[in-house]
Amino acid sequence: MNNQYDVNRLYKETLNKKVSGVCAGIARHFGMELWLVRLLTVIAFFVFPVPVALAYLVAVVLLPSR
């Protein structure tokens, strides 16, 4: 059953993934360029390594795959 809440849901992308698909899923969800989301993630990781790494791991575990 497909309802309106599944249309704009955040998923891990399996087609454009490099590591786990989290950045690809975020880019698709917010309509951003994939390279930009990856670049922002890398920059954020260098500025705030522990929080970004923890958030990424939580997203890998909790987000469903598409």
Helices and strands as residue ranges (DSSP letters): G 4-6, H 22-30, H 34-47, H 49-62
